Amino acid sequence: MKKNIVIVGAGHAAGQVMVMLRQKKYDGKITLIGEEEHYPHQRPPLSKKFLAGELSVERLYIKLPSFYDNPDVELHFGTTVASIDLADKTVVDADNNAYR
Ligand SMILES: Cc1cc2nc3c(=O)[nH]c(=O)nc-3n(C[C@H](O)[C@H](O)[C@H](O)COP(=O)(O)OP(=O)(O)OC[C@H]3O[C@@H](n4cnc5c(N)ncnc54)[C@H](O)[C@@H]3O)c2cc1C
């Protein structure tokens, strides 16, 4: 079975972890779970250039959606992680779906 890395939260750090995994030639699966309905994005421009209408949503993204278009990448936006069982290496969301 392929190795799977589960990333909880789809913020700037999560997006950057995915970039690093690619750069380091990680070839296992990646499951990204975030409670917001957005691709990983930078927040500082939200209260500045984006608010002023000077930036499109795409310019906020760490990577464009096509970056995640890979059979080994699973995205779960709008999903809240409720618990993490370190011993069992399992992450469980609020709907009781398990990821490992
Ligand atoms: C409007 C605004 C302007 C800012 N401006 C600046 C600035 O000018 N300079 C600066 O240095 N910093 C600024 N910051 C702060 C900067 O954006 C943060 O430091 C940065 O976003 C942190 O990134 P992160 O990925 O660590 O965390 P976050 O961006 O907080 O990402 C964490 C993600 O995890 C998700 N999450 C949390 N718990 C769960 C769970 N249980 N299940 C699923 N998902 C979960 C959250 O919804 C979130 O999307 C600003 C922040 C905001 C909001």
The ligand as an SDF file (V2000), in Angstrom:
LIG
                    3D

 53 58  0  0  0  0  0  0  0  0999 V2000
   -6.7260   39.3640    7.1480 C   0  0  0  0  0  0  0  0  0  0  0  0
   -5.3440   38.8600    7.5650 C   0  0  0  0  0  0  0  0  0  0  0  0
   -4.2120   39.6350    7.2790 C   0  0  0  0  0  0  0  0  0  0  0  0
   -2.9450   39.1950    7.6880 C   0  0  0  0  0  0  0  0  0  0  0  0
   -1.8450   39.9640    7.4060 N   0  0  0  0  0  0  0  0  0  0  0  0
   -0.6280   39.5540    7.7820 C   0  0  0  0  0  0  0  0  0  0  0  0
    0.5390   40.3410    7.4860 C   0  0  0  0  0  0  0  0  0  0  0  0
    0.4470   41.4050    6.8900 O   0  0  0  0  0  0  0  0  0  0  0  0
    1.7570   39.8630    7.8740 N   0  0  0  0  0  0  0  0  0  0  0  0
    1.8960   38.6540    8.5320 C   0  0  0  0  0  0  0  0  0  0  0  0
    3.0310   38.2730    8.8680 O   0  0  0  0  0  0  0  0  0  0  0  0
    0.8110   37.8900    8.8010 N   0  0  0  0  0  0  0  0  0  0  0  0
   -0.4350   38.2940    8.4630 C   0  0  0  0  0  0  0  0  0  0  0  0
   -1.5290   37.5200    8.7600 N   0  0  0  0  0  0  0  0  0  0  0  0
   -1.3100   36.2430    9.4480 C   0  0  0  0  0  0  0  0  0  0  0  0
   -0.9230   35.1340    8.4660 C   0  0  0  0  0  0  0  0  0  0  0  0
   -1.8570   35.0840    7.4130 O   0  0  0  0  0  0  0  0  0  0  0  0
   -0.9020   33.8270    9.2460 C   0  0  0  0  0  0  0  0  0  0  0  0
    0.2490   33.8710   10.0530 O   0  0  0  0  0  0  0  0  0  0  0  0
   -0.8820   32.6100    8.3310 C   0  0  0  0  0  0  0  0  0  0  0  0
   -2.1030   32.5250    7.6330 O   0  0  0  0  0  0  0  0  0  0  0  0
   -0.6680   31.3550    9.1440 C   0  0  0  0  0  0  0  0  0  0  0  0
   -0.7320   30.2630    8.2310 O   0  0  0  0  0  0  0  0  0  0  0  0
   -1.0310   28.8210    8.7330 P   0  0  0  0  0  0  0  0  0  0  0  0
   -1.1560   27.9350    7.5190 O   0  0  0  0  0  0  0  0  0  0  0  0
   -0.0230   28.4360    9.7520 O   0  0  0  0  0  0  0  0  0  0  0  0
   -2.4180   28.9110    9.5190 O   0  0  0  0  0  0  0  0  0  0  0  0
   -3.8380   29.3370    8.9800 P   0  0  0  0  0  0  0  0  0  0  0  0
   -3.7660   30.3200    7.8730 O   0  0  0  0  0  0  0  0  0  0  0  0
   -4.6060   29.7010   10.2290 O   0  0  0  0  0  0  0  0  0  0  0  0
   -4.4050   27.9810    8.3920 O   0  0  0  0  0  0  0  0  0  0  0  0
   -4.8850   26.9390    9.1950 C   0  0  0  0  0  0  0  0  0  0  0  0
   -6.0440   26.2970    8.4580 C   0  0  0  0  0  0  0  0  0  0  0  0
   -6.4320   25.1420    9.1860 O   0  0  0  0  0  0  0  0  0  0  0  0
   -7.8260   25.0730    9.2050 C   0  0  0  0  0  0  0  0  0  0  0  0
   -8.2100   24.2680   10.3640 N   0  0  0  0  0  0  0  0  0  0  0  0
   -8.0060   24.5460   11.6700 C   0  0  0  0  0  0  0  0  0  0  0  0
   -8.4900   23.5580   12.4360 N   0  0  0  0  0  0  0  0  0  0  0  0
   -9.0070   22.6250   11.5820 C   0  0  0  0  0  0  0  0  0  0  0  0
   -9.6640   21.3640   11.7680 C   0  0  0  0  0  0  0  0  0  0  0  0
   -9.8840   20.8580   12.9890 N   0  0  0  0  0  0  0  0  0  0  0  0
  -10.0820   20.6740   10.6640 N   0  0  0  0  0  0  0  0  0  0  0  0
   -9.8640   21.1730    9.4110 C   0  0  0  0  0  0  0  0  0  0  0  0
   -9.2300   22.3630    9.1700 N   0  0  0  0  0  0  0  0  0  0  0  0
   -8.8320   23.0750   10.2580 C   0  0  0  0  0  0  0  0  0  0  0  0
   -8.2840   26.5110    9.2970 C   0  0  0  0  0  0  0  0  0  0  0  0
   -9.6020   26.6540    8.8250 O   0  0  0  0  0  0  0  0  0  0  0  0
   -7.2700   27.1900    8.3580 C   0  0  0  0  0  0  0  0  0  0  0  0
   -7.7090   27.2170    7.0210 O   0  0  0  0  0  0  0  0  0  0  0  0
   -2.8020   37.9490    8.3750 C   0  0  0  0  0  0  0  0  0  0  0  0
   -3.9570   37.1780    8.6570 C   0  0  0  0  0  0  0  0  0  0  0  0
   -5.2190   37.6200    8.2560 C   0  0  0  0  0  0  0  0  0  0  0  0
   -6.4430   36.7680    8.5890 C   0  0  0  0  0  0  0  0  0  0  0  0
  1  2  1  0
  2  3  1  0
  2 52  2  0
  3  4  2  0
  4  5  1  0
  4 50  1  0
  5  6  2  0
  6  7  1  0
  6 13  1  0
  7  8  2  0
  7  9  1  0
  9 10  1  0
 10 11  2  0
 10 12  1  0
 12 13  2  0
 13 14  1  0
 14 15  1  0
 14 50  1  0
 15 16  1  0
 16 17  1  0
 16 18  1  0
 18 19  1  0
 18 20  1  0
 20 21  1  0
 20 22  1  0
 22 23  1  0
 23 24  1  0
 24 25  2  0
 24 26  1  0
 24 27  1  0
 27 28  1  0
 28 29  2  0
 28 30  1  0
 28 31  1  0
 31 32  1  0
 32 33  1  0
 33 34  1  0
 33 48  1  0
 34 35  1  0
 35 36  1  0
 35 46  1  0
 36 37  1  0
 36 45  1  0
 37 38  2  0
 38 39  1  0
 39 40  1  0
 39 45  2  0
 40 41  1  0
 40 42  2  0
 42 43  1  0
 43 44  2  0
 44 45  1  0
 46 47  1  0
 46 48  1  0
 48 49  1  0
 50 51  2  0
 51 52  1  0
 52 53  1  0
M  END
$$$$
